[in-house]
């Protein structure tokens, strides 16, 4: 069995298993892993796990010197199932396309792409490129309409009795309640599960003429609301009627390319056709009668084997993204990449086993996440990180093809966000503040802090509510300054006296935390263990006073960053000097 130097993480363990299984099934041939995505709308961050799980395994296999193909099947020949929430009720004309292939539906208004599927596919392709995901994309529209699957379709029709017998085992069984799904299941299967429109579309047509695992798209209205009324094996003559427009015709299936196998047959057919060894699936596929479970039996009819692969768990969101393109739906990978670097997003998927759920932060939690990442980055650099953490970090920052582009000077995200907030888009001001963070090694150009600075600025502009943005006072709060007691006045004097000497991020941090210590008779360098509990209360009171005098609120960005941003001269004026 092939072994990796990084044997402590889940990716390496799957890579071992996949390489061994591939050698058993197809010795000497490239390892094939697969994902499936339906471009029926915005492809969200839950769907991204469908791609990142096999990507990380494929990349580890490449690192070991093996050839590997990561297939992404674009299920763009699925039916247009329903009008998305953002369009429903606004433009009723979209309802006329329900039942057509996604590639036959016009693109959303204003799109540069030729159809609905290509529009939503493009955003995902762009995000995957930024994430460093190497893949071979397969359009199921192209596969079906060019006749690539003709032999497989004829084989399925010839063995429809065997397929029906497998499906019949589950039709009368009631499995456990269906779990929340993030697997991009075939749209026809979802349609059937909701009990609308076409009958038995997850299994195939069943009626007086018998069971058929194939569904034609109507030659008149293009919709899949059709019923196969007869099929002759010898001649491959197939007759169908459209339940939508009444159109009917008889065609020869050995030369007909306007239809597809139903999902529970289509998926295992592809496993066999492509020789897929590894493909993950959503938690919904753990129940009896699910597509993955049934497919494991049907794949043998096509002479193939079911892929190995984990069930992956839910990906949640911490704070909803206002700019989510799905208008009320969950955010997409593109949305996440607007506010975080690709390394961070890769890391979130790499560090958790597929069966572990996790959340992606769009709220204030993103600052803590970045702190955690920077701490790990430091540990990896100095050699103190644990092996599993080193492996996850390695998978985040590079692929088998090389390092992902990274920020030259990765300043703290929370600092960059505060600066972007305070400067409100003024780049020269932002550079002035950032260059003063470390006077001994000043930032020469804002580009040194990019793209991280741009991500932090995007987070401020799109995820932080307007009432939480920082607006520095134009004039001193004369009334508050006049009302201060002697102790408060003394605290401001201590701060102002130390400003010039401590004008750097570290220096101001030492100063603002030190003022209450000095007032209480302690050294500014005293550690928390050396101080009474009341000092913390005094610090909070002092910080609240500074926030009120500078931004008119109880809280705000970290005070050292805020002071640098406001500038020494303006700070002195607002604090009453």
VEXDREN-2710 file (C-alpha; in Angstrom, 1 decimal):
% VEXDREN-2710
k/r/px/py/pz
1/UNK/0.0/0.0/0.0
2/UNK/1.3/3.5/-0.9
3/UNK/2.1/5.5/2.1
4/UNK/2.5/9.3/2.6
5/UNK/4.7/11.2/5.0
6/UNK/1.5/12.8/6.2
7/UNK/-0.2/9.7/7.5
8/UNK/-2.0/11.4/10.4
9/UNK/-4.8/13.2/8.4
10/UNK/-8.0/11.9/6.8
11/UNK/-6.8/12.8/3.2
12/UNK/-3.8/10.5/3.3
13/UNK/-5.8/7.7/4.7
14/UNK/-8.3/8.0/1.8
15/UNK/-5.5/8.3/-0.7
16/UNK/-4.0/5.1/0.5
17/UNK/-7.4/3.3/0.1
18/UNK/-8.1/4.9/-3.3
19/UNK/-4.7/4.0/-4.8
20/UNK/-5.0/0.4/-3.6
21/UNK/-8.6/0.1/-5.0
22/UNK/-7.7/1.7/-8.3
23/UNK/-4.8/-0.8/-8.8
24/UNK/-7.2/-3.6/-8.1
25/UNK/-9.8/-2.4/-10.5
26/UNK/-7.8/-0.8/-13.3
27/UNK/-4.0/-1.5/-12.9
28/UNK/-1.8/0.9/-14.6
29/UNK/-4.5/3.4/-15.5
30/UNK/-5.1/6.9/-14.0
31/UNK/-7.0/7.0/-10.7
32/UNK/-10.5/8.4/-11.3
33/UNK/-12.3/10.5/-8.6
34/UNK/-15.6/12.3/-9.3
35/UNK/-18.0/15.0/-8.2
36/UNK/-21.4/16.0/-9.5
37/UNK/-22.9/19.5/-9.5
38/UNK/-26.2/20.7/-10.7
39/UNK/-26.1/24.3/-12.1
40/UNK/-29.8/24.8/-11.4
41/UNK/-29.0/28.0/-9.4
42/UNK/-26.2/29.4/-7.4
43/UNK/-23.9/26.5/-6.3
44/UNK/-23.4/27.0/-2.6
45/UNK/-20.7/26.3/0.0
46/UNK/-22.4/23.0/1.0
47/UNK/-22.0/21.8/-2.6
48/UNK/-18.3/22.8/-2.5
49/UNK/-17.7/19.9/-0.1
50/UNK/-18.8/17.6/-3.0
51/UNK/-15.8/19.0/-4.9
52/UNK/-13.2/19.7/-2.2
53/UNK/-13.3/16.2/-0.7
54/UNK/-12.2/14.4/-3.9
55/UNK/-10.0/17.3/-4.9
56/UNK/-7.9/17.0/-1.7
57/UNK/-7.7/13.2/-2.1
58/UNK/-6.8/13.6/-5.8
59/UNK/-4.2/16.2/-5.0
60/UNK/-2.5/13.9/-2.4
61/UNK/-2.4/11.1/-5.0
62/UNK/-0.8/13.5/-7.5
63/UNK/1.8/14.5/-4.8
64/UNK/2.8/10.9/-4.7
65/UNK/3.5/10.8/-8.4
66/UNK/0.3/9.0/-9.6
67/UNK/-1.8/10.1/-12.5
68/UNK/-5.3/11.0/-11.4
69/UNK/-8.4/12.5/-13.1
70/UNK/-10.9/14.5/-11.0
71/UNK/-14.1/14.5/-13.0
72/UNK/-16.8/17.1/-12.3
73/UNK/-20.1/16.1/-14.0
74/UNK/-22.2/19.2/-14.7
75/UNK/-25.7/17.9/-14.4
76/UNK/-26.9/20.5/-16.9
77/UNK/-29.2/18.1/-18.7
78/UNK/-31.4/17.9/-15.6
79/UNK/-34.9/19.5/-15.8
80/UNK/-35.5/23.1/-14.8
81/UNK/-37.4/22.2/-11.6
82/UNK/-38.8/25.4/-10.2
83/UNK/-38.4/29.2/-10.5
84/UNK/-35.9/30.4/-7.8
85/UNK/-37.2/32.4/-4.9
86/UNK/-35.5/35.6/-6.1
87/UNK/-37.4/35.5/-9.4
88/UNK/-40.7/33.8/-8.4
89/UNK/-43.5/36.4/-8.1
90/UNK/-41.4/39.0/-9.9
91/UNK/-41.3/37.5/-13.4
92/UNK/-43.9/34.8/-14.0
93/UNK/-42.6/34.1/-17.5
94/UNK/-39.9/31.8/-16.1
95/UNK/-42.5/29.2/-15.1
96/UNK/-43.0/28.4/-18.8
97/UNK/-39.6/26.7/-18.8
98/UNK/-40.2/24.2/-16.0
99/UNK/-39.5/20.7/-17.3
100/UNK/-36.9/21.8/-19.9
101/UNK/-33.2/20.9/-19.7
102/UNK/-31.2/23.5/-17.8
103/UNK/-29.2/24.2/-21.0
104/UNK/-32.5/25.0/-22.9
105/UNK/-33.6/27.7/-20.4
106/UNK/-32.5/31.3/-21.1
107/UNK/-29.9/32.8/-18.8
108/UNK/-31.0/35.2/-16.1
109/UNK/-31.5/38.8/-17.4
110/UNK/-28.3/40.6/-18.0
111/UNK/-26.1/37.5/-18.1
112/UNK/-23.3/37.2/-20.6
113/UNK/-23.9/33.4/-20.9
114/UNK/-26.0/31.5/-23.5
115/UNK/-28.2/29.7/-21.0
116/UNK/-29.3/29.1/-17.4
117/UNK/-26.8/26.3/-16.7
118/UNK/-23.8/28.1/-18.2
119/UNK/-24.5/31.2/-16.2
120/UNK/-24.4/29.4/-12.8
121/UNK/-21.6/27.0/-13.9
122/UNK/-19.4/30.0/-14.8
123/UNK/-19.4/31.4/-11.2
124/UNK/-18.3/28.0/-9.8
125/UNK/-15.6/27.5/-12.4
126/UNK/-14.1/30.9/-11.5
127/UNK/-14.2/30.1/-7.8
128/UNK/-12.6/26.6/-8.4
129/UNK/-9.8/28.3/-10.4
130/UNK/-9.0/30.7/-7.5
131/UNK/-9.1/27.7/-5.1
132/UNK/-6.5/25.8/-7.2
133/UNK/-8.9/22.9/-8.0
134/UNK/-7.8/21.0/-11.1
135/UNK/-10.6/19.1/-12.8
136/UNK/-12.0/17.7/-16.0
137/UNK/-15.5/19.1/-16.6
138/UNK/-18.1/17.0/-18.3
139/UNK/-21.3/18.5/-19.6
140/UNK/-24.1/15.9/-19.4
141/UNK/-26.0/17.9/-22.1
142/UNK/-23.0/17.3/-24.4
143/UNK/-22.7/13.7/-23.4
144/UNK/-26.4/12.8/-24.0
145/UNK/-27.1/15.0/-27.0
146/UNK/-24.0/13.7/-28.9
147/UNK/-24.9/10.1/-28.3
148/UNK/-21.9/9.3/-26.1
149/UNK/-24.2/7.2/-23.8
150/UNK/-26.2/5.5/-26.6
151/UNK/-24.9/2.0/-25.8
152/UNK/-25.5/2.5/-22.1
153/UNK/-29.1/3.7/-22.7
154/UNK/-29.9/0.7/-25.0
155/UNK/-28.3/-1.6/-22.4
156/UNK/-30.4/-0.1/-19.6
157/UNK/-33.6/-0.4/-21.7
158/UNK/-32.7/-4.0/-22.5
159/UNK/-32.2/-4.8/-18.8
160/UNK/-35.1/-2.7/-17.6
161/UNK/-36.6/-5.7/-15.8
162/UNK/-33.4/-6.2/-13.8
163/UNK/-33.3/-2.5/-12.9
164/UNK/-37.0/-2.5/-12.0
165/UNK/-36.4/-5.5/-9.7
166/UNK/-33.7/-3.6/-7.8
167/UNK/-35.9/-0.5/-7.4
168/UNK/-38.9/-2.6/-6.4
169/UNK/-37.1/-3.7/-3.3
170/UNK/-37.3/-0.1/-2.0
171/UNK/-40.6/1.2/-3.4
172/UNK/-42.7/-0.2/-0.6
173/UNK/-40.1/0.3/2.2
174/UNK/-40.2/3.4/4.4
175/UNK/-36.7/4.4/5.4
176/UNK/-35.8/6.9/8.2
177/UNK/-36.8/10.6/7.9
178/UNK/-34.7/12.2/5.1
179/UNK/-31.8/14.2/6.4
180/UNK/-31.0/17.6/5.2
181/UNK/-29.2/17.3/1.9
182/UNK/-26.3/19.2/0.4
183/UNK/-25.7/16.6/-2.4
184/UNK/-26.7/18.2/-5.7
185/UNK/-29.2/15.5/-6.4
186/UNK/-30.7/15.2/-9.9
187/UNK/-33.5/17.8/-10.3
188/UNK/-36.0/15.1/-11.5
189/UNK/-35.4/13.1/-8.3
190/UNK/-36.2/16.2/-6.2
191/UNK/-39.3/16.8/-8.3
192/UNK/-40.5/13.3/-7.6
193/UNK/-39.7/13.5/-3.9
194/UNK/-41.9/16.6/-3.6
195/UNK/-44.7/14.8/-5.4
196/UNK/-45.1/17.3/-8.1
197/UNK/-45.3/17.1/-11.9
198/UNK/-43.9/13.9/-13.5
199/UNK/-44.6/10.5/-11.9
200/UNK/-41.9/8.3/-10.6
201/UNK/-39.1/10.4/-12.1
202/UNK/-36.6/9.2/-9.5
203/UNK/-37.1/5.6/-10.7
204/UNK/-38.4/5.9/-14.2
205/UNK/-41.8/5.7/-16.0
206/UNK/-44.0/2.9/-14.8
207/UNK/-47.5/2.3/-16.3
208/UNK/-49.5/-0.1/-18.4
209/UNK/-46.7/-0.4/-20.9
210/UNK/-44.2/-1.4/-18.1
211/UNK/-41.2/0.1/-16.5
212/UNK/-38.7/2.3/-18.5
213/UNK/-35.5/3.9/-17.0
214/UNK/-35.4/6.5/-19.8
215/UNK/-37.2/9.8/-20.1
216/UNK/-37.4/11.6/-23.5
217/UNK/-37.6/15.4/-23.7
218/UNK/-40.6/16.3/-25.8
219/UNK/-39.9/17.1/-29.5
220/UNK/-42.5/19.9/-29.4
221/UNK/-42.3/21.7/-26.0
222/UNK/-38.8/20.4/-25.0
223/UNK/-40.2/19.3/-21.5
224/UNK/-39.6/16.0/-19.8
225/UNK/-43.3/15.6/-18.8
226/UNK/-43.5/12.6/-21.1
227/UNK/-44.6/9.0/-20.7
228/UNK/-43.0/6.2/-22.7
229/UNK/-45.9/4.1/-24.1
230/UNK/-44.0/1.3/-25.9
231/UNK/-40.5/0.1/-26.6
232/UNK/-39.4/-2.7/-29.0
233/UNK/-36.0/-4.1/-28.1
234/UNK/-35.2/-5.5/-31.5
235/UNK/-35.8/-2.3/-33.5
236/UNK/-35.3/0.1/-30.5
237/UNK/-38.5/1.8/-31.6
238/UNK/-39.7/4.0/-28.7
239/UNK/-43.1/5.7/-28.5
240/UNK/-43.9/8.5/-26.1
241/UNK/-46.6/11.0/-25.3
242/UNK/-46.1/14.4/-23.8
243/UNK/-48.5/15.0/-20.8
244/UNK/-47.9/18.8/-21.1
245/UNK/-48.7/19.6/-24.8
246/UNK/-50.1/16.3/-26.1
247/UNK/-47.4/15.8/-28.6
248/UNK/-46.5/12.2/-29.4
249/UNK/-44.0/10.5/-31.7
250/UNK/-42.2/7.2/-32.3
251/UNK/-38.4/7.3/-32.6
252/UNK/-35.5/4.8/-32.9
253/UNK/-33.6/5.0/-29.7
254/UNK/-30.4/3.8/-31.4
255/UNK/-30.3/7.2/-33.2
256/UNK/-32.3/9.4/-30.8
257/UNK/-30.4/11.8/-28.5
258/UNK/-33.0/14.0/-26.9
259/UNK/-33.6/12.3/-23.5
260/UNK/-31.7/10.9/-20.5
261/UNK/-31.7/8.0/-18.1
262/UNK/-33.5/8.7/-14.9
263/UNK/-31.2/9.7/-12.0
264/UNK/-31.1/6.4/-10.0
265/UNK/-29.9/4.7/-13.2
266/UNK/-27.9/7.6/-14.7
267/UNK/-25.5/7.9/-11.7
268/UNK/-24.4/4.2/-11.5
269/UNK/-24.2/4.1/-15.3
270/UNK/-21.7/7.0/-15.1
271/UNK/-19.7/5.2/-12.4
272/UNK/-19.3/2.2/-14.7
273/UNK/-18.7/4.4/-17.9
274/UNK/-16.0/6.6/-16.3
275/UNK/-14.5/3.9/-14.0
276/UNK/-15.0/6.1/-10.9
277/UNK/-13.1/4.8/-7.9
278/UNK/-13.8/7.6/-5.4
279/UNK/-16.9/9.8/-5.0
280/UNK/-18.3/11.3/-1.8
281/UNK/-22.0/11.7/-1.3
282/UNK/-24.3/13.7/1.1
283/UNK/-25.7/12.5/4.3
284/UNK/-29.1/11.9/2.7
285/UNK/-27.6/8.9/0.8
286/UNK/-27.1/6.9/4.0
287/UNK/-30.8/6.0/4.1
288/UNK/-32.3/2.9/2.4
289/UNK/-33.6/3.6/-1.1
290/UNK/-31.3/6.5/-1.6
291/UNK/-29.6/7.0/-4.9
292/UNK/-26.1/6.0/-3.6
293/UNK/-27.5/2.8/-2.0
294/UNK/-29.6/1.8/-4.9
295/UNK/-26.9/2.7/-7.3
296/UNK/-24.5/0.3/-5.6
297/UNK/-26.8/-2.5/-6.9
298/UNK/-27.6/-1.1/-10.3
299/UNK/-24.0/-0.4/-11.2
300/UNK/-23.4/-4.1/-11.6
301/UNK/-25.9/-4.2/-14.4
302/UNK/-23.5/-1.9/-16.4
303/UNK/-20.5/-4.1/-15.5
304/UNK/-19.1/-1.6/-13.0
305/UNK/-18.5/-1.2/-9.2
306/UNK/-19.7/1.4/-6.8
307/UNK/-17.1/4.0/-5.9
308/UNK/-15.7/4.1/-2.4
309/UNK/-16.2/7.4/-0.6
310/UNK/-17.5/9.0/2.6
311/UNK/-20.8/10.5/3.4
312/UNK/-20.1/14.2/4.0
313/UNK/-21.7/16.3/6.7
314/UNK/-23.4/19.7/6.7
315/UNK/-21.6/22.9/6.1
316/UNK/-23.2/25.8/8.0
317/UNK/-22.8/29.5/7.8
318/UNK/-21.9/31.8/10.7
319/UNK/-23.8/35.0/9.8
320/UNK/-25.7/35.3/6.6
321/UNK/-24.0/37.0/3.7
322/UNK/-26.0/40.0/2.5
323/UNK/-24.4/39.8/-0.9
324/UNK/-25.4/36.1/-1.5
325/UNK/-26.4/35.9/-5.1
326/UNK/-29.3/33.5/-4.4
327/UNK/-31.3/36.2/-2.6
328/UNK/-32.2/34.4/0.5
329/UNK/-30.3/31.3/-0.2
330/UNK/-27.0/30.2/1.3
331/UNK/-23.7/31.9/0.1
332/UNK/-21.6/30.6/-2.7
333/UNK/-17.9/29.9/-2.9
334/UNK/-17.5/33.1/-4.8
335/UNK/-19.2/35.0/-2.0
336/UNK/-16.7/33.5/0.5
337/UNK/-13.7/34.2/-1.7
338/UNK/-14.7/37.9/-1.7
339/UNK/-14.0/38.1/2.0
340/UNK/-11.3/35.4/2.6
341/UNK/-8.2/34.2/0.8
342/UNK/-8.4/30.8/-0.9
343/UNK/-6.0/29.3/1.5
344/UNK/-8.4/29.9/4.4
345/UNK/-11.3/28.4/2.5
346/UNK/-9.3/25.4/1.5
347/UNK/-8.1/25.0/5.1
348/UNK/-11.7/24.9/6.4
349/UNK/-12.5/21.8/4.2
350/UNK/-9.1/20.2/4.7
351/UNK/-8.9/20.3/8.5
352/UNK/-12.2/18.5/9.2
353/UNK/-13.0/15.0/8.3
354/UNK/-15.8/14.7/5.7
355/UNK/-18.3/13.4/8.3
356/UNK/-17.6/16.4/10.6
357/UNK/-19.8/19.4/10.1
358/UNK/-18.4/22.9/10.4
359/UNK/-19.3/26.5/9.8
360/UNK/-17.9/29.2/7.5
361/UNK/-17.8/32.6/9.0
362/UNK/-19.4/35.7/7.4
363/UNK/-19.7/37.6/10.7
364/UNK/-17.2/38.8/13.3
365/UNK/-16.1/35.2/13.7
366/UNK/-14.0/35.6/10.6
367/UNK/-11.6/37.7/12.6
368/UNK/-11.0/34.9/15.1
369/UNK/-10.7/32.4/12.3
370/UNK/-7.9/34.5/10.7
371/UNK/-6.2/34.8/14.1
372/UNK/-6.2/31.0/14.4
373/UNK/-4.8/30.6/10.9
374/UNK/-2.0/33.1/11.5
375/UNK/-1.1/31.3/14.7
376/UNK/-1.0/28.0/12.9
377/UNK/1.1/29.6/10.1
378/UNK/3.6/30.7/12.8
379/UNK/3.7/27.3/14.3
380/UNK/4.3/25.6/11.0
381/UNK/7.2/28.0/10.3
382/UNK/8.9/27.4/13.7
383/UNK/8.3/23.6/13.6
384/UNK/6.0/23.5/16.6
385/UNK/2.7/22.5/14.9
386/UNK/1.2/19.0/15.3
387/UNK/1.5/16.6/12.3
388/UNK/-2.2/16.7/11.4
389/UNK/-2.2/20.5/11.5
390/UNK/0.9/20.6/9.3
391/UNK/-0.8/18.4/6.8
392/UNK/-4.0/20.5/6.7
393/UNK/-1.9/23.7/6.4
394/UNK/0.1/22.2/3.5
395/UNK/-3.1/21.2/1.7
396/UNK/-4.4/24.8/2.2
397/UNK/-1.4/26.7/0.9
398/UNK/-0.3/24.5/-2.1
399/UNK/-1.4/21.8/-4.5
400/UNK/0.7/19.3/-6.4
401/UNK/1.1/22.0/-9.0
402/UNK/2.7/24.5/-6.6
403/UNK/2.0/27.2/-4.1
404/UNK/-1.2/29.3/-4.3
405/UNK/-0.6/33.1/-4.6
406/UNK/-0.4/34.6/-1.1
407/UNK/-0.3/38.0/0.6
408/UNK/3.3/39.2/0.9
409/UNK/2.8/40.9/4.3
410/UNK/-0.1/39.0/6.0
411/UNK/-1.0/41.7/8.6
412/UNK/-3.8/40.7/11.1
413/UNK/-7.2/40.5/9.4
414/UNK/-8.9/42.3/12.2
415/UNK/-6.4/45.2/11.9
416/UNK/-6.9/45.4/8.2
417/UNK/-10.7/45.4/8.6
418/UNK/-10.5/48.2/11.2
419/UNK/-8.3/50.3/8.9
420/UNK/-10.6/49.7/5.9
421/UNK/-13.6/50.6/8.2
422/UNK/-12.1/53.8/9.4
423/UNK/-10.6/55.0/6.2
424/UNK/-13.8/54.2/4.1
425/UNK/-12.0/53.5/0.9
426/UNK/-9.2/56.2/1.1
427/UNK/-6.2/54.0/0.1
428/UNK/-3.6/56.7/0.8
429/UNK/-4.9/57.0/4.3
430/UNK/-5.0/53.2/4.7
431/UNK/-1.3/53.0/3.7
432/UNK/-0.3/55.8/6.1
433/UNK/-1.9/53.9/9.0
434/UNK/-0.6/50.5/8.0
435/UNK/2.9/51.9/7.5
436/UNK/2.9/53.1/11.1
437/UNK/2.0/49.7/12.6
438/UNK/5.7/48.6/12.7
439/UNK/7.9/51.7/12.3
440/UNK/11.0/49.6/12.1
441/UNK/9.7/47.7/9.1
442/UNK/7.1/50.0/7.5
443/UNK/4.7/48.8/4.7
444/UNK/6.0/50.4/1.5
445/UNK/2.9/49.9/-0.6
446/UNK/-0.7/48.7/0.0
447/UNK/-0.1/46.0/-2.6
448/UNK/2.2/44.2/0.0
449/UNK/-0.9/43.7/2.1
450/UNK/-3.0/42.4/-0.8
451/UNK/-5.1/40.4/-1.4
452/UNK/-5.8/40.1/2.3
453/UNK/-6.5/43.8/2.6
454/UNK/-9.0/43.7/-0.2
455/UNK/-10.8/40.7/1.4
456/UNK/-11.0/42.5/4.8
457/UNK/-12.3/45.7/3.0
458/UNK/-14.9/43.6/1.2
459/UNK/-16.0/42.1/4.5
460/UNK/-16.4/45.5/6.1
461/UNK/-18.4/46.8/3.1
462/UNK/-20.7/43.8/2.6
463/UNK/-21.1/42.1/5.9
464/UNK/-20.9/44.7/8.6
465/UNK/-24.2/46.6/9.1
466/UNK/-24.1/50.3/8.7
467/UNK/-24.9/51.0/12.3
468/UNK/-21.8/49.0/13.3
469/UNK/-19.4/51.0/11.0
470/UNK/-16.9/53.3/12.6
471/UNK/-17.4/57.1/12.2
472/UNK/-14.8/59.2/13.9
473/UNK/-16.0/62.4/15.5
474/UNK/-15.5/65.6/13.7
475/UNK/-15.4/67.7/16.9
476/UNK/-14.5/67.0/20.5
477/UNK/-17.4/66.0/22.8
478/UNK/-17.0/69.2/24.9
479/UNK/-19.9/68.3/27.3
480/UNK/-18.4/64.8/28.1
481/UNK/-14.9/66.3/28.5
482/UNK/-16.2/69.0/30.9
483/UNK/-18.0/66.3/33.0
484/UNK/-15.0/64.1/33.6
485/UNK/-13.9/63.5/37.2
486/UNK/-10.2/63.9/38.2
487/UNK/-9.3/60.2/37.7
488/UNK/-10.7/60.2/34.2
489/UNK/-8.9/63.4/33.4
490/UNK/-5.6/61.9/34.7
491/UNK/-6.1/58.7/32.6
492/UNK/-6.4/60.9/29.4
493/UNK/-3.3/62.9/30.4
494/UNK/-1.3/59.7/30.9
495/UNK/-2.3/58.5/27.5
496/UNK/-1.6/61.8/25.7
497/UNK/1.8/62.1/27.4
498/UNK/2.8/58.7/26.1
499/UNK/1.4/59.0/22.5
500/UNK/4.5/60.2/20.7
501/UNK/6.8/57.7/22.4
502/UNK/4.4/54.7/21.8
503/UNK/3.2/55.5/18.3
504/UNK/3.2/52.0/16.8
505/UNK/0.7/49.1/17.1
506/UNK/2.7/47.3/19.8
507/UNK/3.5/50.6/21.5
508/UNK/0.0/51.8/21.7
509/UNK/-1.2/48.4/22.9
510/UNK/1.2/48.6/25.7
511/UNK/0.2/52.2/26.5
512/UNK/-3.7/51.8/26.5
513/UNK/-3.5/48.7/28.7
514/UNK/-0.9/50.3/30.9
515/UNK/-2.6/53.5/31.8
516/UNK/-5.1/51.9/34.3
517/UNK/-2.2/49.9/35.8
518/UNK/-0.1/53.1/36.4
519/UNK/-3.1/54.9/37.9
520/UNK/-3.6/52.0/40.4
521/UNK/0.1/52.2/41.4
522/UNK/1.4/49.3/39.4
523/UNK/4.1/49.1/36.7
524/UNK/2.7/49.3/33.1
525/UNK/4.6/46.0/32.5
526/UNK/2.8/44.1/35.3
527/UNK/1.2/40.8/34.2
528/UNK/-2.4/39.9/35.0
529/UNK/-1.2/37.5/37.7
530/UNK/0.4/40.4/39.5
531/UNK/-2.7/42.6/39.4
532/UNK/-6.0/42.6/41.3
533/UNK/-9.2/41.8/39.5
534/UNK/-10.3/45.4/39.7
535/UNK/-7.7/46.4/37.1
536/UNK/-9.7/44.7/34.4
537/UNK/-12.8/46.7/35.4
538/UNK/-10.7/49.9/35.3
539/UNK/-9.4/49.0/31.8
540/UNK/-12.9/48.5/30.5
541/UNK/-14.1/51.8/31.9
542/UNK/-11.0/53.6/30.4
543/UNK/-11.6/51.9/27.0
544/UNK/-15.3/52.9/27.0
545/UNK/-14.3/56.5/27.7
546/UNK/-11.9/56.6/24.8
547/UNK/-14.5/55.1/22.4
548/UNK/-17.1/57.7/23.4
549/UNK/-14.6/60.5/22.9
550/UNK/-13.3/59.2/19.6
551/UNK/-16.4/57.5/17.9
552/UNK/-19.3/58.3/20.1
553/UNK/-20.0/54.6/21.1
554/UNK/-19.2/52.2/23.9
555/UNK/-17.2/49.9/21.5
556/UNK/-15.3/50.0/18.2
557/UNK/-12.2/48.7/16.5
558/UNK/-9.3/47.7/18.7
559/UNK/-8.1/50.9/20.3
560/UNK/-4.4/50.8/19.2
561/UNK/-5.6/50.4/15.5
562/UNK/-8.2/53.1/16.0
563/UNK/-5.7/55.6/17.5
564/UNK/-3.3/55.0/14.6
565/UNK/-6.1/55.4/12.1
566/UNK/-7.4/58.7/13.6
567/UNK/-3.8/60.1/13.7
568/UNK/-1.9/61.6/16.5
569/UNK/-2.9/65.3/15.9
570/UNK/-6.6/64.5/15.7
571/UNK/-6.5/62.1/18.7
572/UNK/-5.0/64.9/20.8
573/UNK/-7.8/67.4/19.7
574/UNK/-10.6/64.9/20.4
575/UNK/-9.2/64.0/23.8
576/UNK/-9.3/67.6/24.8
577/UNK/-5.6/68.6/24.6
END
